Amino acid sequence: MISKRTILRALLAAGVAPLAGAARAQAFPTRPIRVIVPFAAGTPNDVVARLVADGLGARLGQSVVVDNRPSAGALIGTRAAAAAEPDGYTLLLNSSSLFVAPAMYKDRSFDPLKSFVPVANLVWASWLMVITGSVPAQTLAEFVAYAKAHPGKLGFAYIPGTAPQLVGEWLKVKAGMDVTSVAYRGGPQVLADMMAGRVHLYIAPATTLVALIEQGKFRPIAYFNAQRSPQFPQVPTMIESGFPELALGYWVGLLAPAGTPRAIVERLNGEVNAVLRAPAMVERLHKLGLEGRPGSPEDFAAFLNEEMPKWVDIVKVSGVKGE
């Protein structure tokens, strides 16, 4: 049996699909939209997904359902989205894992750039590197020196298949640190063990760490951005710390399966941008330490093309491979 996806691709090649896509976009959507989120509920990506889904559903007049499919490397959900019908009713919310997972796991079931159509870049934030109070360091340089003086005594907490795992392993290689890497299923378990002193180093979006830092539970020692954090101006950037390659950031974006009609992509992009620009959404994102990134599908595509080689190189240097 010939799938709808195959027929649509044939129509695209024949130049027929644009007309059909425009007509379909006028009526779109006529049923609920599913957003596949290959991360666990409660994670920063999931929080962003639910905020945007609520606003998008209100504007479109249809339910926008968040479908969590967590897995090592976010591969299961991403594969499912790549294989979905390109009709605008299945979308993918992803972040740096879009590039990290295929490089780590040598997965060829989808191409991060060719299997998807960029719809909209949603938010941007930066990571913080934090340590426990038991480690006598105020800066990344001091932490590196302490780790070298105590080989194998410190623990680096990470969630497999995520960008912070790769960044941390890259740093260990470049700095020559003997720090034990400890895998966790999710952020809440990491935070609990950090506070208990079982692990000592963690990298995460600043939004998830602000309260614990303000309570004195963790100490920030480096900020992953070109400029210092307004919330923590005393914390040096990775550039100031001697690692300009790690002037990266935490982003979340929305994608659709390749072949999704252009008119539907543009409709979704316009509605998502309206959601991000709404004053109430701007305020909610600000409280979470996030910045909305409204823009065109072309803007997001250009951003993704710049991001991919960075992460492929980081994976290579880190030596991390998926299991």
C-alpha positions as CSV (number, residue, x, y, z in Angstrom):
1,M,0.0,0.0,0.0
2,I,1.3,3.5,-0.9
3,S,1.4,5.8,2.1
4,K,0.0,9.3,2.2
5,R,3.6,10.5,2.8
6,T,4.8,8.9,-0.5
7,I,1.9,10.4,-2.4
8,L,2.6,13.8,-1.0
9,R,6.3,13.6,-1.9
10,A,5.3,12.7,-5.5
11,L,2.9,15.7,-5.6
12,L,5.7,17.9,-4.4
13,A,7.9,16.7,-7.2
14,A,5.2,17.4,-9.7
15,G,4.5,20.9,-8.4
16,V,0.9,20.0,-7.4
17,A,1.3,20.0,-3.6
18,P,1.7,23.8,-3.1
19,L,-1.9,24.4,-4.3
20,A,-3.2,21.6,-2.2
21,G,-1.2,22.8,0.7
22,A,-2.6,26.3,0.5
23,A,-6.2,25.0,0.4
24,R,-5.5,22.7,3.3
25,A,-3.9,25.5,5.4
26,Q,-7.1,27.6,5.1
27,A,-9.1,25.0,6.9
28,F,-6.2,23.9,9.2
29,P,-6.6,22.6,11.9
30,T,-9.8,20.6,11.9
31,R,-8.7,18.2,14.7
32,P,-6.3,18.1,17.7
33,I,-2.6,18.6,17.1
34,R,0.0,16.4,18.8
35,V,3.3,17.7,19.9
36,I,5.8,14.9,20.6
37,V,8.2,15.9,23.4
38,P,11.0,13.3,23.7
39,F,11.6,14.3,27.3
40,A,10.0,13.4,30.6
41,A,7.2,15.5,32.1
42,G,8.4,18.3,34.4
43,T,11.7,18.9,32.5
44,P,12.4,22.4,31.2
45,N,11.5,21.2,27.6
46,D,8.2,19.8,28.8
47,V,7.4,23.1,30.7
48,V,8.0,25.1,27.5
49,A,5.9,22.6,25.5
50,R,2.9,23.0,27.7
51,L,3.1,26.7,27.9
52,V,3.2,27.0,24.1
53,A,0.6,24.3,23.6
54,D,-1.9,26.1,25.8
55,G,-1.4,29.3,23.9
56,L,-1.4,27.8,20.5
57,G,-4.5,25.7,21.2
58,A,-6.4,28.9,22.2
59,R,-5.4,30.7,19.0
60,L,-6.1,27.7,16.7
61,G,-9.4,26.7,18.3
62,Q,-8.2,23.1,18.6
63,S,-6.5,21.1,21.4
64,V,-2.8,20.9,21.2
65,V,-1.8,17.8,23.1
66,V,1.7,17.2,24.6
67,D,2.9,13.6,24.0
68,N,5.8,12.9,26.3
69,R,8.1,10.1,25.0
70,P,11.3,10.2,27.1
71,S,14.1,7.9,26.1
72,A,17.9,7.8,26.2
73,G,19.0,10.5,23.8
74,A,15.4,11.5,23.0
75,L,15.6,9.1,20.0
76,I,12.3,7.3,20.3
77,G,10.1,10.4,20.2
78,T,12.2,12.1,17.5
79,R,12.0,9.0,15.3
80,A,8.3,8.9,15.7
81,A,7.9,12.5,14.7
82,A,10.1,12.0,11.6
83,A,7.9,9.1,10.5
84,A,4.6,10.9,11.1
85,E,2.3,12.1,8.3
86,P,3.5,15.5,7.1
87,D,0.1,17.2,7.6
88,G,0.7,19.6,10.4
89,Y,-1.1,17.4,13.0
90,T,2.1,15.9,14.4
91,L,4.9,18.2,15.6
92,L,8.2,17.7,17.4
93,L,9.5,19.9,20.2
94,N,13.3,19.4,20.6
95,S,16.5,21.1,21.7
96,S,20.2,20.4,21.2
97,S,19.3,16.7,21.6
98,L,18.2,16.9,17.9
99,F,21.9,16.9,17.0
100,V,23.5,15.3,20.1
101,A,21.5,12.0,20.0
102,P,22.2,10.9,16.3
103,A,25.9,11.8,16.8
104,M,26.2,9.9,20.0
105,Y,24.2,6.8,19.1
106,K,25.3,6.7,15.4
107,D,21.5,6.7,14.6
108,R,20.6,6.9,11.0
109,S,16.9,6.5,11.2
110,F,16.5,10.2,10.7
111,D,18.5,13.2,9.6
112,P,18.3,16.2,12.0
113,L,18.1,18.7,9.2
114,K,16.5,16.8,6.3
115,S,13.9,14.8,8.1
116,F,12.2,17.9,9.5
117,V,10.9,21.3,8.5
118,P,11.7,24.1,11.0
119,V,8.5,25.7,12.3
120,A,9.6,28.1,15.0
121,N,12.4,28.7,17.5
122,L,10.6,29.1,20.8
123,V,12.9,30.1,23.7
124,W,16.5,30.7,24.6
125,A,18.3,30.5,27.9
126,S,21.8,29.7,29.1
127,W,23.2,26.9,31.3
128,L,24.9,27.3,34.6
129,M,27.6,25.0,36.0
130,V,27.0,24.5,39.7
131,I,28.9,22.7,42.4
132,T,28.0,21.7,46.0
133,G,29.2,23.6,49.0
134,S,31.6,20.9,50.0
135,V,33.8,21.7,47.1
136,P,36.1,24.7,48.0
137,A,36.0,26.5,44.7
138,Q,34.6,29.8,43.5
139,T,35.5,29.7,39.8
140,L,35.8,27.0,37.2
141,A,39.6,27.3,37.3
142,E,39.6,26.6,41.0
143,F,37.3,23.7,40.5
144,V,39.6,22.2,37.8
145,A,42.6,22.6,40.2
146,Y,40.7,21.0,43.1
147,A,39.5,18.1,40.9
148,K,43.1,17.5,39.7
149,A,44.3,17.5,43.3
150,H,41.6,14.9,44.2
151,P,41.4,12.5,41.2
152,G,38.3,10.3,41.2
153,K,36.8,11.9,44.3
154,L,34.3,14.1,42.6
155,G,31.1,13.2,40.7
156,F,29.6,14.8,37.6
157,A,25.8,14.2,37.4
158,Y,24.3,14.0,34.0
159,I,21.2,12.8,32.1
160,P,22.2,10.5,29.2
161,G,21.9,11.8,25.7
162,T,21.6,15.5,26.7
163,A,23.7,18.4,25.7
164,P,25.0,19.1,29.2
165,Q,26.4,15.5,29.3
166,L,28.4,16.2,26.2
167,V,29.5,19.6,27.5
168,G,30.7,18.2,30.8
169,E,32.5,15.3,29.2
170,W,34.1,17.7,26.7
171,L,35.3,19.8,29.6
172,K,36.8,16.8,31.4
173,V,38.8,15.9,28.3
174,K,40.0,19.5,27.6
175,A,40.8,20.3,31.3
176,G,42.3,16.8,32.0
177,M,40.1,16.2,35.0
178,D,39.5,12.7,36.6
179,V,35.9,13.2,37.6
180,T,33.5,10.3,37.9
181,S,30.4,10.6,35.6
182,V,27.1,9.5,37.2
183,A,24.0,8.9,35.0
184,Y,20.5,9.9,36.2
185,R,17.1,9.4,34.7
186,G,16.0,12.9,35.4
187,G,16.8,16.3,37.0
188,P,14.9,15.8,40.3
189,Q,17.1,12.8,41.2
190,V,20.2,14.8,40.3
191,L,19.2,17.7,42.5
192,A,18.4,15.4,45.4
193,D,21.8,13.7,45.2
194,M,23.6,17.0,44.8
195,M,22.1,18.3,48.0
196,A,23.0,15.0,49.7
197,G,26.6,15.4,48.5
198,R,26.7,12.2,46.5
199,V,27.6,14.1,43.3
200,H,29.3,17.5,43.1
201,L,29.0,19.0,39.6
202,Y,25.9,19.6,37.5
203,I,25.1,21.6,34.3
204,A,21.5,22.7,33.6
205,P,19.4,25.5,32.3
206,A,19.7,28.4,34.8
207,T,15.9,28.5,35.2
208,T,16.0,25.1,37.1
209,L,18.8,26.2,39.4
210,V,18.0,29.8,40.5
211,A,16.0,28.9,43.6
212,L,18.5,26.4,44.9
213,I,21.4,28.9,44.3
214,E,19.5,31.6,46.1
215,Q,18.9,29.2,49.0
216,G,22.7,28.6,49.2
217,K,22.3,24.9,48.2
218,F,24.6,25.2,45.1
219,R,27.4,27.5,44.0
220,P,27.5,28.7,40.4
221,I,31.0,28.8,38.9
222,A,30.5,29.3,35.1
223,Y,27.8,30.7,32.8
224,F,27.4,29.3,29.2
225,N,27.0,32.6,27.3
226,A,29.0,35.3,25.7
227,Q,27.8,37.8,28.3
228,R,27.4,37.4,32.1
229,S,24.0,36.5,33.6
230,P,21.9,39.5,34.8
231,Q,20.8,37.3,37.7
232,F,24.3,36.2,38.6
233,P,26.7,39.0,37.4
234,Q,29.4,37.6,39.6
235,V,29.7,34.4,37.7
236,P,32.3,34.3,34.9
237,T,31.3,33.2,31.4
238,M,32.9,30.2,29.8
239,I,34.8,32.6,27.5
240,E,36.3,34.3,30.6
241,S,37.0,30.9,32.1
242,G,39.1,29.9,29.1
243,F,36.7,27.8,27.2
244,P,35.2,29.9,24.4
245,E,34.0,26.8,22.6
246,L,31.4,26.4,25.3
247,A,29.7,29.7,24.8
248,L,26.6,27.8,23.9
249,G,23.0,28.1,25.0
250,Y,19.8,26.2,25.8
251,W,17.2,26.5,23.1
252,V,13.9,24.8,22.4
253,G,12.2,24.7,19.0
254,L,9.2,23.3,17.1
255,L,9.6,21.2,14.0
256,A,7.3,19.3,11.6
257,P,8.0,16.2,9.5
258,A,9.6,16.9,6.1
259,G,7.0,17.4,3.4
260,T,4.6,19.4,5.6
261,P,2.9,22.0,3.3
262,R,4.6,25.3,3.4
263,A,1.3,27.1,4.0
264,I,0.7,25.1,7.2
265,V,4.2,25.7,8.4
266,E,3.7,29.4,7.9
267,R,0.4,29.3,9.7
268,L,1.8,27.5,12.7
269,N,4.8,29.9,12.7
270,G,2.6,32.9,12.8
271,E,0.5,31.6,15.6
272,V,3.4,30.5,17.7
273,N,5.1,33.9,17.3
274,A,1.8,35.6,18.4
275,V,1.9,33.3,21.5
276,L,5.5,34.2,22.3
277,R,4.8,37.9,21.9
278,A,1.8,38.0,24.2
279,P,2.6,40.1,27.3
280,A,1.4,37.4,29.7
281,M,3.7,34.8,28.0
282,V,6.7,37.2,28.0
283,E,6.2,37.6,31.7
284,R,5.9,33.9,32.4
285,L,9.0,33.1,30.4
286,H,10.9,35.8,32.1
287,K,10.0,34.4,35.5
288,L,11.4,31.0,34.3
289,G,14.6,32.7,33.1
290,L,13.7,32.2,29.5
291,E,13.6,34.5,26.5
292,G,11.1,34.1,23.7
293,R,12.6,33.8,20.2
294,P,9.9,34.7,17.7
295,G,11.1,34.6,14.1
296,S,10.5,33.1,10.7
297,P,11.0,29.4,9.7
298,E,14.0,30.6,7.7
299,D,15.5,32.2,10.8
300,F,15.1,28.9,12.7
301,A,16.6,26.9,9.8
302,A,19.7,29.2,9.7
303,F,20.1,28.8,13.4
304,L,19.9,25.0,13.2
305,N,22.4,24.9,10.4
306,E,24.9,26.8,12.6
307,E,24.2,24.7,15.7
308,M,24.7,21.2,14.2
309,P,28.4,21.3,13.4
310,K,29.2,22.6,16.9
311,W,27.5,19.7,18.6
312,V,28.9,17.1,16.2
313,D,32.4,18.4,17.1
314,I,31.7,18.4,20.8
315,V,30.4,14.8,20.6
316,K,33.6,13.8,18.8
317,V,36.0,15.4,21.3
318,S,34.0,14.2,24.4
319,G,34.3,10.6,23.2
320,V,30.8,9.8,24.5
321,K,28.9,7.1,22.7
322,G,25.4,5.9,23.2
323,E,24.8,2.5,24.7
